[in-house]
Amino acid sequence: MMQGIFWKYIRRCAVALLLAAGIFAVGLLSAKRTHGAAVQRTAALHGVEPVSGRSAAPAAGASGPAADDSTRGTTAADKAAGRNQPQVRAELSADTVLIGHRFKLRVEVTKDVMQMVAFPEFENGRLTDSLEILLEGPVDTVSREGRTEVLAREYLLTCFSPADYRLGRFPALYADKNLVDTIWSPDSLRVIVTAPPVDTASHTIYDIKAPLKVPLRFGEVSGYLLFGLLAALLIAVAIYVLLLKRGRGLLAALRGPADPPHVAAIKQLEKLHTQKLWQSGKSKQYYTGLTDILREYLAGRYNFQAMEMTSAEIIARIRELSVEERASKRLGSLLEVADFVKFAKYEPDAVQNEDAYQDAYYFVEETKQLPPELQPQQAGNDTPQGNVPGPTGTSGGLKPSGVPGAPDIPDTPGGAAAGGTSDEAGEGKEVRS
């Protein structure tokens, strides 16, 4: 149905366009016939023959009143109106030029202000077959005195064929009311185009000179350098973004094998401990560093976004992972104290600060992932997974490896770790055994 409506409107539009084209063609034919009849009636009224376009020059040797009226005389209409016929004057800037040189043709028309004069238009930009028009200047009003004005136009010419060119008289188109006629300059135009003499007997013909060697300037290459630097900068930014988003594995491969999460956490804890932040009154920075290290360790050890989670969410996730109760309590106690320090401006004492460091250290040691070759030994050992074996050569205690000044922890049941807090401190920490 829609296609039928569409083709119906198309047919109507086609019929309307055909009718419009027919009306336009009829109007053009009627206008031409009316114009031709009007010109003939005007010519019969004034007793002259109408001319459209440029007419031929008067025949050579013609004499009498008719010849004078065609060149310099006045038409009957002009005599009746008290006006003279426009006068055309054309001259060349040179009568002899070398081949390829440029010269000018200047045309001036003196007429009444009420008379209409048009300069000729040349086809294909040529005055003749060999004379080329390089530039047609605008029509300019040179002077005006009373009702008489002088119009001028210049043509820039050149020629590449040596010869003697006789151009004859220059025409102009003259229109007055319903009369259209061609007026001519009184003098004929002539130009001689010559070629330079070539004397091969006395002159030696040399080969074309090689191009001159010009030293390279910075200004010639500065633009290329600027665009090259910009392109290199854009490429570097694109590579950086790609490596940052998708190429972290490549960067890690270039940097070498990364440390396991527990090794990196121990190194960061030792570095934080040597900064002595809480001793300088920077408890908030101290606990922030501890919790950030543990969050990064949990993210690498258990593969969850610990950096984006609250303390309660971390504890809940640790319990879901079946982490030992002792390690879970250590982490919960540390996070609780850290939240009080960071958000409630709580100022813990020296013992609590040291306990926080040891809790973080032993949490990492108790939850670290052992290498595959040590896992069978751990499974066959009667020691619980939460106990951290002390370093070789120590007697009667556990000591964090690599921690300067870390106290020994007795192996006896019920023994408290040095510097550790008891249930009497009210912080809910478990006595290390």
N, C-alpha and C positions, 0 to 999 in steps of 0.2 A: 504493500500500500504506500509506504513512504517512497519507494522508488518511483512509483507512478506519479505521485505529486511532484517529485523532484524533476522528472523529465517533462512534465507539463509546464512547469515554470521555465525550464530551459528553452522549450519551443517558443514560449511567449516572448522571452528576451531576444531570441534570434529574430523573430518576426519584427519586433520593435526596432532592432538595429538595422535591419534591411530597409524598413520604411524611412528611418532617419537618413541613411546613406542615399536613398533615392531622392529625398527632398533636398539634400545638400547638393547633389549633382545637378538637379534641375535649377537650383538657385544660381550655381556658377554659370551654367549655360545662358541663362537669362541675363545675368550681369554683363557677360561678354558681348552679347548682342546689343544690349542697351548702350554700352560704352562705345561700340563701333558705330552705331547709328548717330550718337551724339557727336563723335569726332567728325563724321562725314558732314553733318549739318553745320557744324562750326566752320569747317573748311569751305563749304559752299558759301556760307555767309560772308567770310572774309576774303574769299577768292584766292586761297593758298592751298597747297597740297600738304596734308598732315604727314609727318615722318615719325616713326617709332623706332628708337634706338639710334645708332650712329649711321648717318647717311654718307654716301660716298662724297669725296671732295669734288669741287667743281672741275669740269673737264678742262684740260690744258688748252689755252688759247681762247677760252670763252670770253666774250666781251659783251658789253651792253648793260643795260639796267638790271637785267636778271642776274648776271654774274656779280655785279656789285652788291645787290641786296643779299645774296647768299653768303658773302664773305664779310663785308663791312657795313652793309646797308641796314635799313630799318624796315621792319615789317609794317603792314598796314595797321595792325592793332597797336603797335608801339607808336606809330605816328598819330593815331587817333587819341591815344592816352598821353601823348606828349613825352614819351620815354624813348631812349635809344636802346638798341640791341646790345646785350652784354658783349664785352670784348675779351678775347682769350689771348694770353701771351705765354709762350713756353720757351724755355732756354735750358741748355745743358751746362753743367759746371766746367766741362772740358770737351773740346772737339776731337782730341786725340788722347787715347789712354793705352797703357800696356795691358796685355792679357791678364785677367784676374784682378786688376785694380778696380776700385769702386769709384763711382762718380754719381752725381745727383742730377735729376731732372726736376726743375721747378716750374710749376704751372700757376699762373695768376689770372683771375677772372675779375674784371671790373664791371659792376652791374648796379642796377637800382635796388633799393632795399626791398621793394615789393616783388622783384623778379626771383624766380626759383632756378637755381643752377645746380647740376649734379656732375661730379667728376666721374670719369669712366672707371669701371671695375674690370680687371684683367683676369682671364682664366689661367689656372695652373701657375700663377705667380710669374708670368712672362710677358714682357712687352712685345717681343717677337720670339721666334723659335730659338734664337741664340742669346738675346738680352734677357737676363734674369732680374726680377724685382726682389731685392732682399728685404726691403722695408717700405711700406706705404705709410707716410706720415698722416697725421690728422689734418682736417680742413681747419685753417686758421684765418681769422679776420685780421688782415694786415693794417688796414686803415679805414676810416669812415669820415666823410665830409658831407654834411647835409644828407641828401638822399642817395649819395653814391658811396659804395663800399667796395673794398678790394679783398677777395678771398684768395688764399694761396694753399698749395699742397705740394709736398716734396716726395719724390720717389728715389730710393737708393738702389742703383743699378750696378751690375757687373756683367762681364762677358768673358768666355773662355775660348772663343773662336775668332782668330784674327780675320778681319774683313772690314770693308767700307760699308757702313750701314746707313741707308737713307730712309728715315722714318716718316717723312712727309709732314703734314700739318697735324697738330694735336687737337683732338676733338673735346667737346664738352656738351652736355645735354641741357637744353634750355626749355623751360616750361613757363607759360604765362596764360592763366585762366585755362581754357580748353585747347590751347595751342602747345604742341610739343615739337621741338626742332633741335637740330644739331648745329652747333656753332664751331668754327675752326680758328686755329691760330693763323695769323697772316703769313708767318715764315715757316719754312720747312726745317725739320730737324735732321742733323747728320752727325755721325760719330764714327771715327776711324779707330779700330782696335788693332794694335800692332803687337808682334811677338818680339822678345829681346833677341838680338843677333847672337848666334852661336858660331864661334870661329874655332873649329877643332884643330886647325893647323897651328895656331899660335897659343892656344890654351890647352893645358893638360887636364884631363878629367881624372879626378881622384876618387877613391873609394869613400864610402860613408864613414864618418868619424865614429869611433866607439863611444859609448856612453861615459860621461865623466864620473869619476869616483868621488862621491861626496861622503864625508865622514858621518857616521851615525850619531844623531843627537838624541839626548834624553827625551825631549819633547815628542819625538816620533814614536817612542815605545812606551811612554808613560801611561797612555791609555790602556795598552795591552797589559802592562804590569798591574795596573789598578784592577782591571777585570779579572786577571789571573789570581790576584790576592783574594778578591771577593769570592771567586769560585772555590779557591782552596779553603777559605774560612767556612763557606757553606758545606763543603764536603766534610770538613772536620767536625762541624756541629752534627751533621747527619750521622756520621760514624759514631760519635760520642753517644747520641741518643739511642742508636741501635744497640751499641754495646751495653748501655745502661739498662735498657729494657729487656733485650733478648740475648745479649751476649755475656751475661754474668758467668756462665759456664766457661766461655772462652777466656775471659779475664782471669778466672780462677786457674785455668790450665796454664796461662802464661805466668802467673805468679807462683805456680807450683802447688803441691798438695797442701791443703789447709789443715790446721791443727784440729784435733777432735774437740768437741764442745767443752768437755771437762778440762782439757789442757789449756784452752783459751781462757776459760773462766778462772782457773787457778792463777794464771799469769796476771790477769786483770785484778784479781783480789789482792795479790801480793803488791802490785803496783799501787793500788788504792791504799793499802795499809802503810806503805812507806811515805805517803804524802802527808800523813798526820793531820788530817782535816779536823777531826773532832777535838784534837788537842789545841787547834788554833781557833776554836769557837765556831767552826763551820759544820755543825752537826747535820744541818739539812742537806748540804752537798755530800756529806759522808754517806748518809742513808740513801740518798738518791742514787749515788754510785753503786752501793751494794745491791739495791733492788734492780737497777738496770742490768747489772752483770748477771744476776740470777734470771731475769726475764730472758735475756739473750741465750743463756745456757738452756733454759727450758724449751725455748723455741727450736734450738738446734738438737736437743736431746730427744724431745718427745713430739716434735713437728706440729706445734700449734702456736697460734699468734699470741704469745704471752705479752708482747709489748703493747697490744691493743686491749688487754683485759684488765679488770680491776683485781684487787687482792682477793676478794671473795670468790671471783670467778676462777682465779688461778688455783686456789685451794680446792674448790669443787672439782676442777679438772684433774688435779693431782690425785684426789681420792678415787676418781673414776679409773685412773691408770694403775691402781693397786700398788701404789708406792708404800713402803713400810711406814708404819704409824710413827715411829720415832723421827724419821726424816720429814714426814708431813708436819709433825708438830714443830720441829725446828723452823721449817719454812713459814708456817703460820704465825709463830711467835715473832719472827723477824719482820714479816710484812706488817704485822699489827703495830709494832713499835715504830716502824718506818712511817706508817700512815699518821700516827700521832705526831711524830716529829715534823713531817712535811706539811700537814694540814691543820694541826692544833697547836703548833709552836711548843711542843713538849721538849724539855731539855733532859735527856737521860744522863745518868752519872757515868763515870769511867768504866765501872764494871759492866754495865749494860752495853756500852759501846764495844768493849772487847768481846763480850758474849755474842753480839750481833755479827761481828767478823768471824768468830769461830763457828757460829751456827751456819753461816753462809758457806764457809770452807768445808765443814763436815757434811753439809747437805750435798755438795757437789761430789765429794769423795764417796759417799754412801750410795749415790744414785748414778754414778758414771757407768758407761757401757764398757764392759771388759772386752778385750780382744777375743776372737774365737778360740785361740789356743789355750787361753786361761779359763774359759768357761767350764770345761770338764773338771778342772781342779777345784774351782769354786763350788761346783755341784757336789763333789765328794768331800768337801771340807765340812767339819762339824760346826765351824764358826758361822753364826748367822750372817746373812747378807749385809745387815746394817753395820756390823763391826768393821772398822777400818784397821787393817794390819799396820802396825808401826814399822818404821824404817829399820833396816837390818843394823844390828850393833847396839840398839837401845835396849835397856833392861827395864822390865817391869812397867811399860807404859806405851801409850799411843801418842804420836806427835805428828802434826801436819807437816808433810814433807815440803821443804822449800820455804817455810814460813819463818822468817827471822824472829826469834824471841818467843815462839809459840811454846807454851808450857806442856810438860808431859801429862798424860792422862793415865791414871792408874788403872790396871786391869782388874783389880778386885771388885767384886760386885758391890754396889752401893757407894763406890768411891765417886766423889764429885770431881769434875774436871777443874783444873786450875783456872781461876777467874770465872767459872761457870756460875750460873744463878741457880738457886734452889727454889723449892716451892714456897719458901718463906718470903721470897722477894716479891711474890704476888704477880709475876709476869707469865705464869703458866708454862715455863720451860721445864723440860725433863732433865733430870740429872743424868749426865753421860755415864755409861757403865761399860 
